[in-house]
Amino acid sequence: MKNNKKHSWLIVFFIGALIFSSCSHQQPLIIGFSAGLTGSASEMGVNGRNGLMMAVEEINAGGGVNGRLVEVRIKDDQNNQETALAVEQELYDEGVLFIIGHMTSNMAKLSLPFVNENNLLMISPTMSSYELVDQDDHFISVVSSNDVEAKFLVENILENGGKQIAVIYESQNKAYTGTIKDLIAADLVKNGGRIIYEESFQSGSSPEYLEISNRVLNSNPDTILILGSSFDSAMFSQQFYKAGKHVPIYLSLWAMNNDLILQGGNSVEGVYIPSLLDTDSQNPAYLNFRESYRNKYGAEPTFAAIYAYEAAMILFDAMETEKSLEPETIKAAIIKKETHQGLQDKIIIDQYGDASRTLYHYIIQDGQFKKVD
């Protein structure tokens, strides 16, 4: 009889321990990440994923968000609008309320309406289309809009004497590249310049790099502007290099990834490029991140990696502060705070969730990005 009572108390004890254990270990906090992770323009997505995972590892090492460890559901949007919408639906069906992504502006066309309709919150590291600004929606950016980049490019082109410009731009990400092209065209006219030739191409569909490059050179430009990924920019630069025509080449900040130099080699020497990254930054937070990133991934962190890390940290900070997982509450908290400390500089986010950041001017010299003062 005594043994039976003893066994009964042991059973009650173990059941109570199990209940206590299950209550003390909260369910993980699941967020989503969506970006192009395959194809010729995938480096930005891959680097963005890497930066995000650095943030998640760091926050989890400190106990997570309000005691909940963070897990990430990673989706490949394949740099395709329909696929982007499909993976948004997958994340929603999996109960995800917060999405870091996408990395290219064209993905917003179908995805952002879905995010708005379902009261999710999307925080993008790199979607910068001017068409996305000044909207009261469920979208936060941590990157300046591309009208800032367009103005920056025009100023540098004009300073170097450029007046007759030929432009090649990627059509799948036209929300980004097309807007920059049109804004540059308008600014050039105001300053006595013009776009004398333009042609679009589609990344991933085996563009006719040689044929397009020949048509560009036949227009006799004094400056060439390539609005495309690092891989495509490198391929076009190779064709101009082989042709032996030494025309100044400018690239969009989209191209400032490690692949540009790896794929372009000597052909990208002397190329001008704007950047969201200050490679000379001595900010301790950036230096620590850079060292950890290099140790983990064996490469320098790109702007996509840094901005994805920052996007995640802004999200986690708002969740911690508000003790909430309600997207509308988190959005309001991010906007109310206004000034957020990034790894290198401050990020100003306005009432519409649009960011303001510093741009830097670089030239490629001796196989490295060199900042121009």
N, C-alpha and C positions, 0 to 999 in steps of 0.2 A: 504493500500500500504506500509506504513511504517512498519507494523507488518510483512508483507511478506519479506521485505528487512532484517528485524531483524532476522527472522527465517533462511533466506538464509545465513547470516553471522554466525549464530550459527552452522549451518550444516557444513559450511566450517571450522569453528574453531574446531569442534569435529573431523572431518575427518583429519585435520592437526595434532591434538593431537594424534590420533590413529596411524598415520604414524610415528610421532616422537617417540611414545612409542615403536612401533615395531622395529624401527631402533636402539633404545637405549638398547634394551634387545637382546643381541646376542644369537644365537642358542647354545645349550650346546655342549661341547666338549665330544664326546663319545669315550671311549676306551673299549677294551675287556679284560675279564679275563677268562682263561680256566684252569681247574684243576679237579682232581678226588675228587668229593664232596660226593660220596656215596660209600658204601662198606667198607671192613675191613681195607683198607689202605687209608682211606679218611681224617684222621686227619691232614695230612700235607696240603692237599688242603683246608680244612676248615680254618685252621690257616692262610694260605696264603691269603685267601679271607678276613679274618678279618683284617690282617695287611694292605692290600691294601685299604680297606674301611676307616681305620684310616687315611691313607695318603690323600684320597679323601676328607674326612670331614675337615681335616686340611687345605688343599689347597682351598677348597670352602669357608671356614670361612674367608679366607684372600682375597676373591674376585675372586677366580678361576685362570685359566691360561690365561693371557692376557685379562682379563675381561670376560672370558667364564667359566661358571661353568662346572665341570666335572661330567659326568654320566658314569656308568659302566654297560656293558652288561655281565652278568655272565653266563658261560656255564660249564656244568658237562661233562668232557671227560671220566668219568667212568673208568679211568686208562686203556683205550682200544685204540689202535692205530687207528682203523677205526672210532671210535666215535670221537676221537680227530680231525681227518681230517674233519669229517662231521661238527663239531662245528666251525672249522676254516672257512669252506665254508659259514656257517650261518653268522658269523661275517663279512666276506667279503661282502656278499650280503646285509648286513645291513649298509654298508658304513664304517665299522671300519678299520682304518689303523694301529692302534697300539694295541698290545696284550701283556698283562702281563701273563706269563705262559710259558709252562706248569710246573708242579711240579716234574714229574718223567721223567728221561732221555729217556725212551723207546718211549715216545710220539713224539719225534723229528723225528722218522724214516719217517713218512708220512707227518707230519705237516710242518716240516721245508722246504722241497721242495716246498710245496704249498705257504708258506710265501715268499720264494725267487722268485718264478715264478710270483707272483702277487704284488711284490714290497711293501710288508707290512714290519713292524718292530716288532719283537718279543723280549721281554726282560724277561728272566727267572730268578726267584729268586733262584731256586734250581736244575735245570737240569745241571749235572756236568760231564757227560760222557766224557772221554778222546777223544772219537771219534769226538766230536764236536769242539775241539780246532783247532787253526791255520787255520781256514776257512774264506775266504772273503765272507761272506754271510750277510743275514739280521737278524742276531741273536746277541744279547748282553746278557752276563751272569753277574750276580753279585755274583757268588759263584766260588770258586776254583775248578779246574777239579779233577776228582777222582784219578788221579795218585798221587796227593799230599796226599790224604787220605790213599791210599794203602801204601805209604812209611811210613806215620805216624803210621799206625797200625803195620806194620812189626817191626819197631824200638821198639815199646812198647812190642810186643810179645817177641822179642828176649831178651830185657832187663829183662823180667820176667822169662827167661829160657825156653821159648817155642821152640820146635824143630819139634815135630810130631803133625801136625795140621789137624783137621777135619773141613770142611767148609760146611755149609748149605746156599744155596743162592736162592733168589726168581727169577723165570725165566721170568715173565712178564716184569720186569724191568732189563733185562739182560744187556742192554747197560750200566747200572750203576754197577750192582752186578757182572756180568761176567767179566767186565774189571778189577774191583778191585781184584777179585779172581785170575785172570791170572797174574796181576802185582805182587801180593803178592807171588804167587808160584815162579815166577822168582827170586824175592829178597830173598826168603827163601833158595833156592838152593845155591845162592851165599854165604850164611852165614851158611851153614851146616844143614839147616832144610829142611822140605818138607811137602807138603800136602799129608797125607796118606789116606784120605777119603774125597770125596765130593759128594753132592747130591743136586739136585735142587727141588724146590717145586713151586706150583702156588698159589699165594694168592687169596683168595676168592673162591677157589674150594674145600673147606674143606680138607686141607692137612692132611695127616696121621701123626700128630705130634708125637704120641707115637711110631709108627713103625719106623719113620725116626730117632727119638731120640735114640731108641734102637740100630739101625744099626750104628749110630755114636759112641755110647759108646762101642759097640763090636769091634770097630777098635782100641780101647785103645789109644786115643789121649792124649797128655799132655796139649793141648789147644783146645778150641772149638771157632770157629768164625761163627757168624750168620749174614748174609747179607740180611736183610729184614726190613719190616716196624716195628713200635713199637708194634703193635698188634701181629704179627707173632713171633717177637723176644720174647715177653712175654710168648706166648703159648709154644714155645720150651723150654724156661728157666724153666717153670713150670714142664715139663716132666723130665728134668735133675735134678731138685730139688727133685722131688718125688722119683727118682731112688737112691738118696742118694750118688751120685758120685760127689765129690767136685773137678771138673776140672775147671780151669780158663776159663771164658767166655768173649769173646770180641764181641762187636756189631759195626755195621756201624753207621755213624752219622745220617743216615736216621731214625734210631730208637729213636733218642733223642727227644721224644715228651712226653707230660704228660701222654698219655695212657700207656707208658711202665711201669711206676711205679703203676698206677691205676690197670692195668690188671695183672702185674707180682707179686705185693706184695713182700713177703719174698723171692720168687724165684729169684728175680733180685738183691738182696743184694750182693754186692761185684763184680758186673758185671762192666767191663771196657768199656768205650765208648768215641770216639772222638766227639768233638762238634765245631760248628762254633760260638758258643755263649759263651761269657764271663759273667757268672752270677755275678761276683764280680765287673763288670764295674761300675765306678763312673762318667762316662760321663753324664753331665746334660741332654743332649738330650735323652739318653737312659733311665735315671731315670724318666723323664717326660713321655716318651712313655710307660714305664712299668706301671706307676701309672694309666695312662689313660686307658691302655688296661685292667688292672685288674678291674678297676671300670666298664668298659663297658661289659667285657666278663666273669668276675668272675674267671679268671685263669691267670697263668703266661704266658707271651708271649713266644712262641717257636722260634727257628731259622727261621722256615718257615714264621711266622708272621713278624718278624723283616726284613727278606730279601725281602719279598713282599712289605713292606712299603718302603724300600730303593730303590727297583727297580722302584716304582712309582715316588718317589721323584727325582730320576735321570732323568726320562723321563720328568717330569714337569719342572725341572730346565732347561733342554736343550730347551724345547719349549718356555719358557719365554725368554731365552737368545737370541735365534735365531729369535723369532717372526715368527715361521714357523710351519706348520703341514705337511711338506714334509718328509716322512720317511727317505730318503737318507740323507737329511740335518741334521735331528735329530741324526741319527747314527753317522755321521761325527763329530758332535758337542760333543757327549758323548766320542768318542774316542780321539778327540783332547784335551779335558780337562784332560784326563788320570787319575788324582787323584780326587776321589770323597769322601766326608766326609760321612761315615755311622753313624749309631746311636752309635756304640761302637768304631769302628776303621776306618782307611782309606781303601778305595776300589780302587785298581789299575786296570784299564782296558786298555789292550794293543791294538795294531793296528788291531787285529782281533776281538776285542770286548770280549776277554776272561779276566776274573777277577782273581786277586790274593788276598787271604784273609788269616788270621791267624787261625790256628787250636788249640784247647785246649783239654787237657786230663782230663776225669772225671771218677769217680767211684761212684756207688750208695751206700750210707751209710745212715742207719736210715730213709729210704724212701725218700731220697733227693739226687739230683745230687751234688757231692762234687768235686771241681776242685783239680786236683793233680798238685802240683808245680813241 
